[in-house]
Amino acid sequence: MSEVKPLLEGVRRDVEAALDGVLPPVAGDPTRLHEAMRYSALDGGKRVRPALCLLAAEALGGARARALPAACAVELIHVYSLVHDDLPAMDDDDLRRGRPTSHKAFGEATAILVGDGLQALAFEALARAYGDDPALGLDLVRLLAEAAGAGGMVGGQALDMSGQRLPREEAALEGLHRMKTGALLRASVLLGARTAGARPGDARWTALDAYARAVGLCFQVMDDVLDCTASTEALGKTAGKDAEQDKLTYVALLGLDGARAKAERLLSEAVDALADLGPPAEPLRALARFIVARSS
């Protein structure tokens, strides 16, 4: 864990500064929309997705500065998803990152518009930052849009919210979470890889894709574990909601020990996938270990 703290702190510092420059200023906005966007996007979260993006780029010899706009775009999509997930019509939560959710602080209508604004801003940021290389910019837009849309995060959320009870089968649960949580985490890694020059079909791309798929699912397994074992104060959001809503989770399906064992297996898969990338990929290995060992 100690090896990851400086990594994540460096990512947080760089991403916060970059987001501060990308987000619209509060001054001159009479609607409080800009204030609400900044409230939701700044000063909170572990920044795991941008960390995956930046560390994947650096594992392939890419420059952090080149990958940073892509990392910010991923985080903007992630924050928009949290703002919308917390709405009363969705997961209905009052607490996020240890403070009132966006709709509690600014009202439901503004929170909806915050999510809309952050989603649009993510793609604007990509277009502006990579205008010098249209082919790269187009690839990044496509990767992020596919991960965020109906075939990825949004589709997974729709399935989760549909009211249709999932079969009590691991394959069904995995399919849901590879969309809802895993797709954006996978995209984070691949966006970073693409800024460093990797392309689909390259051995390096294939290795990072395998790592990303394992880490994406591992993150959700540990979320399920923490929802049962961590406090609301530690999580920064309401604990125990999955059990309260009778959701099918890895803990409900496999038991607490079984879920933890699955996370360890996925961690091994993630680490093994990076074997050929050598020492430059060690920060990615450390981040995978952090995802399993985290307490919030």
Secondary structure per residue as TSV (DSSP state, phi and psi in degrees):
chain	resnum	aa	ss	phi	psi
A	1	M	-	360.0	-38.9
A	2	S	T	-63.4	-30.5
A	3	E	T	-69.9	-23.7
A	4	V	H	-87.8	-29.4
A	5	K	H	-55.7	-47.2
A	6	P	H	-63.9	-35.9
A	7	L	H	-60.7	-51.3
A	8	L	H	-67.9	-34.8
A	9	E	H	-65.1	-40.9
A	10	G	H	-63.9	-41.8
A	11	V	H	-62.5	-48.3
A	12	R	H	-57.0	-43.6
A	13	R	H	-62.4	-47.3
A	14	D	H	-67.4	-41.7
A	15	V	H	-70.6	-41.3
A	16	E	H	-58.7	-44.5
A	17	A	H	-64.6	-42.0
A	18	A	H	-68.6	-41.9
A	19	L	H	-63.5	-38.2
A	20	D	H	-59.0	-34.5
A	21	G	H	-79.4	-26.0
A	22	V	H	-84.9	-38.5
A	23	L	S	-68.0	146.9
A	24	P	-	-68.2	147.9
A	25	P	-	-71.9	153.5
A	26	V	S	-72.7	-39.1
A	27	A	T	-59.0	132.7
A	28	G	T	88.9	-0.6
A	29	D	-	-106.5	108.1
A	30	P	T	-79.8	-6.5
A	31	T	T	-92.4	-13.9
A	32	R	S	72.9	5.3
A	33	L	H	-62.3	-47.2
A	34	H	H	-62.6	-40.8
A	35	E	H	-60.0	-42.8
A	36	A	H	-68.7	-36.4
A	37	M	H	-62.7	-43.3
A	38	R	H	-69.7	-37.8
A	39	Y	H	-57.7	-42.7
A	40	S	H	-77.9	-32.2
A	41	A	H	-94.7	-23.1
A	42	L	S	-106.7	157.8
A	43	D	S	60.6	45.9
A	44	G	-	-174.8	159.2
A	45	G	S	88.4	160.4
A	46	K	-	-83.2	-17.4
A	47	R	-	62.2	40.1
A	48	V	H	-64.3	-41.2
A	49	R	H	-65.3	-49.8
A	50	P	H	-62.9	-31.8
A	51	A	H	-62.3	-44.3
A	52	L	H	-59.2	-41.1
A	53	C	H	-63.9	-50.8
A	54	L	H	-67.0	-42.3
A	55	L	H	-71.2	-31.5
A	56	A	H	-65.8	-42.8
A	57	A	H	-61.3	-45.8
A	58	E	H	-68.7	-30.1
A	59	A	H	-63.1	-25.5
A	60	L	T	-101.0	11.0
A	61	G	T	87.2	8.8
A	62	G	-	-78.8	163.7
A	63	A	-	-90.1	137.0
A	64	R	H	-58.8	-40.4
A	65	A	H	-61.2	-34.3
A	66	R	H	-71.7	-33.8
A	67	A	H	-86.4	-16.0
A	68	L	H	-60.2	-43.1
A	69	P	H	-60.9	-36.6
A	70	A	H	-66.1	-40.1
A	71	A	H	-62.1	-40.0
A	72	C	H	-65.9	-40.6
A	73	A	H	-61.2	-43.0
A	74	V	H	-60.7	-43.4
A	75	E	H	-67.5	-36.5
A	76	L	H	-62.3	-41.3
A	77	I	H	-64.9	-42.6
A	78	H	H	-61.6	-46.2
A	79	V	H	-64.7	-41.5
A	80	Y	H	-57.0	-41.4
A	81	S	H	-65.1	-36.6
A	82	L	H	-67.0	-43.6
A	83	V	H	-58.9	-44.9
A	84	H	H	-72.8	-38.5
A	85	D	H	-59.7	-33.4
A	86	D	T	-77.9	-11.4
A	87	L	S	-62.3	152.1
A	88	P	T	-55.3	-32.2
A	89	A	T	-75.5	-11.0
A	90	M	T	-111.8	-109.8
A	91	D	T	-86.4	-13.4
A	92	D	-	54.6	70.8
A	93	D	-	-122.7	148.0
A	94	D	S	-102.4	-7.3
A	95	L	E	-132.9	133.8
A	96	R	E	-148.3	127.9
A	97	R	T	55.0	35.3
A	98	G	T	79.1	11.9
A	99	R	E	-146.7	170.0
A	100	P	E	-56.8	140.5
A	101	T	-	-64.2	165.5
A	102	S	H	-58.1	-42.8
A	103	H	H	-71.0	-25.8
A	104	K	H	-74.1	-34.6
A	105	A	H	-83.0	-30.8
A	106	F	H	-128.8	-5.1
A	107	G	-	97.9	154.1
A	108	E	H	-64.8	-44.0
A	109	A	H	-61.1	-44.4
A	110	T	H	-65.0	-39.1
A	111	A	H	-62.3	-40.2
A	112	I	H	-60.4	-43.8
A	113	L	H	-69.7	-32.4
A	114	V	H	-57.6	-49.2
A	115	G	H	-60.4	-44.0
A	116	D	H	-60.0	-44.6
A	117	G	H	-66.0	-41.0
A	118	L	H	-66.6	-38.5
A	119	Q	H	-62.3	-47.2
A	120	A	H	-63.9	-39.7
A	121	L	H	-64.0	-32.9
A	122	A	H	-58.4	-45.8
A	123	F	H	-76.3	-31.4
A	124	E	H	-62.2	-42.2
A	125	A	H	-61.9	-41.6
A	126	L	H	-64.0	-45.7
A	127	A	H	-61.9	-41.0
A	128	R	H	-69.6	-43.4
A	129	A	H	-74.1	-30.8
A	130	Y	T	-114.7	24.5
A	131	G	T	-64.8	-20.1
A	132	D	T	-75.0	-14.4
A	133	D	-	-137.9	82.5
A	134	P	H	-56.6	-35.6
A	135	A	H	-65.5	-42.7
A	136	L	H	-64.1	-47.4
A	137	G	H	-58.2	-41.7
A	138	L	H	-65.3	-41.0
A	139	D	H	-61.9	-41.8
A	140	L	H	-66.4	-42.3
A	141	V	H	-60.7	-44.2
A	142	R	H	-64.3	-45.6
A	143	L	H	-58.9	-45.5
A	144	L	H	-71.2	-40.6
A	145	A	H	-64.4	-42.1
A	146	E	H	-63.7	-40.2
A	147	A	H	-69.5	-33.7
A	148	A	H	-87.4	-17.6
A	149	G	S	-91.5	-155.3
A	150	A	T	-65.7	-23.9
A	151	G	T	-88.6	0.4
A	152	G	T	-135.0	-117.2
A	153	M	H	-58.8	-49.8
A	154	V	H	-65.6	-41.1
A	155	G	H	-63.2	-39.4
A	156	G	H	-65.5	-40.1
A	157	Q	H	-65.3	-40.1
A	158	A	H	-61.3	-41.8
A	159	L	H	-64.1	-41.2
A	160	D	H	-66.0	-32.5
A	161	M	H	-93.8	-2.5
A	162	S	S	-70.2	-17.8
A	163	G	-	86.0	-5.4
A	164	Q	-	-80.4	123.1
A	165	R	-	-72.7	124.2
A	166	L	-	-68.5	144.4
A	167	P	-	-58.2	143.4
A	168	R	S	-77.9	65.7
A	169	E	-	-133.5	141.3
A	170	E	H	-63.6	-35.6
A	171	A	H	-62.9	-39.2
A	172	A	H	-67.3	-42.7
A	173	L	H	-66.0	-40.3
A	174	E	H	-64.1	-41.8
A	175	G	H	-59.3	-42.4
A	176	L	H	-60.8	-48.3
A	177	H	H	-80.1	-22.0
A	178	R	H	-65.9	-25.8
A	179	M	H	-85.5	-57.9
A	180	K	H	-64.8	-45.7
A	181	T	T	-109.7	-44.7
A	182	G	H	-67.8	-33.0
A	183	A	H	-62.5	-43.8
A	184	L	H	-73.5	-35.5
A	185	L	H	-65.0	-41.2
A	186	R	H	-63.2	-44.5
A	187	A	H	-60.7	-35.5
A	188	S	H	-56.6	-46.7
A	189	V	H	-65.7	-45.8
A	190	L	H	-70.7	-33.3
A	191	L	H	-60.9	-45.4
A	192	G	H	-62.1	-43.6
A	193	A	H	-60.9	-40.3
A	194	R	H	-67.9	-36.7
A	195	T	H	-66.2	-22.1
A	196	A	T	-91.5	5.3
A	197	G	T	100.5	-4.0
A	198	A	-	-74.5	153.0
A	199	R	-	-138.0	157.7
A	200	P	T	-54.3	135.4
A	201	G	T	100.8	-25.0
A	202	D	S	-66.6	147.8
A	203	A	H	-60.9	-38.0
A	204	R	H	-67.1	-39.1
A	205	W	H	-62.9	-45.1
A	206	T	H	-61.2	-42.0
A	207	A	H	-64.1	-45.4
A	208	L	H	-68.8	-32.9
A	209	D	H	-65.1	-42.9
A	210	A	H	-63.4	-42.4
A	211	Y	H	-58.9	-47.6
A	212	A	H	-63.8	-40.2
A	213	R	H	-63.5	-41.1
A	214	A	H	-69.1	-44.0
A	215	V	H	-65.5	-40.3
A	216	G	H	-59.4	-42.7
A	217	L	H	-74.4	-37.5
A	218	C	H	-60.2	-40.2
A	219	F	H	-58.9	-43.0
A	220	Q	H	-69.9	-39.7
A	221	V	H	-57.6	-44.8
A	222	M	H	-69.9	-32.0
A	223	D	H	-59.4	-42.3
A	224	D	H	-63.4	-41.0
A	225	V	H	-63.9	-46.7
A	226	L	H	-67.4	-31.6
A	227	D	H	-61.2	-26.7
A	228	C	H	-93.6	-22.7
A	229	T	H	-116.2	-20.8
A	230	A	S	-99.7	159.4
A	231	S	-	-85.5	162.6
A	232	T	H	-58.6	-39.2
A	233	E	H	-63.4	-42.1
A	234	A	H	-69.4	-40.1
A	235	L	H	-76.3	-28.9
A	236	G	T	76.9	9.1
A	237	K	S	-149.0	170.2
A	238	T	-	-67.3	122.1
A	239	A	T	-82.5	156.4
A	240	G	T	76.9	11.5
A	241	K	H	-71.7	-31.0
A	242	D	H	-62.4	-46.6
A	243	A	H	-66.3	-39.7
A	244	E	H	-60.6	-37.2
A	245	Q	T	-92.5	4.3
A	246	D	T	57.1	41.4
A	247	K	-	-80.8	148.5
A	248	L	-	-77.9	119.0
A	249	T	-	-127.6	172.8
A	250	Y	H	-66.7	-31.7
A	251	V	H	-69.3	-42.9
A	252	A	H	-63.6	-34.8
A	253	L	H	-83.8	-42.2
A	254	L	H	-109.3	-9.6
A	255	G	H	82.2	163.6
A	256	L	H	-63.5	-45.5
A	257	D	H	-66.6	-39.1
A	258	G	H	-66.4	-38.5
A	259	A	H	-66.1	-42.0
A	260	R	H	-63.9	-38.7
A	261	A	H	-65.0	-37.9
A	262	K	H	-65.0	-40.8
A	263	A	H	-60.9	-40.0
A	264	E	H	-65.5	-38.6
A	265	R	H	-64.7	-41.8
A	266	L	H	-66.5	-35.9
A	267	L	H	-60.9	-44.0
A	268	S	H	-61.7	-41.0
A	269	E	H	-61.1	-43.4
A	270	A	H	-63.2	-47.7
A	271	V	H	-64.6	-42.9
A	272	D	H	-63.2	-33.3
A	273	A	H	-63.5	-23.9
A	274	L	T	-95.0	9.1
A	275	A	G	-55.2	-39.8
A	276	D	G	-82.5	-6.1
A	277	L	G	-89.9	-10.6
A	278	G	-	69.4	-160.6
A	279	P	G	-57.3	-34.2
A	280	P	G	-59.5	-20.0
A	281	A	G	-92.7	4.1
A	282	E	H	-60.3	-39.2
A	283	P	H	-58.6	-34.6
A	284	L	H	-67.7	-38.2
A	285	R	H	-63.6	-43.1
A	286	A	H	-63.5	-38.1
A	287	L	H	-66.7	-38.3
A	288	A	H	-62.1	-41.8
A	289	R	H	-65.0	-36.3
A	290	F	H	-62.8	-40.3
A	291	I	H	-60.2	-36.3
A	292	V	H	-78.7	-34.1
A	293	A	H	-89.8	-9.9
A	294	R	-	-62.1	156.7
A	295	S	-	-113.6	6.4
A	296	S	-	-154.7	360.0
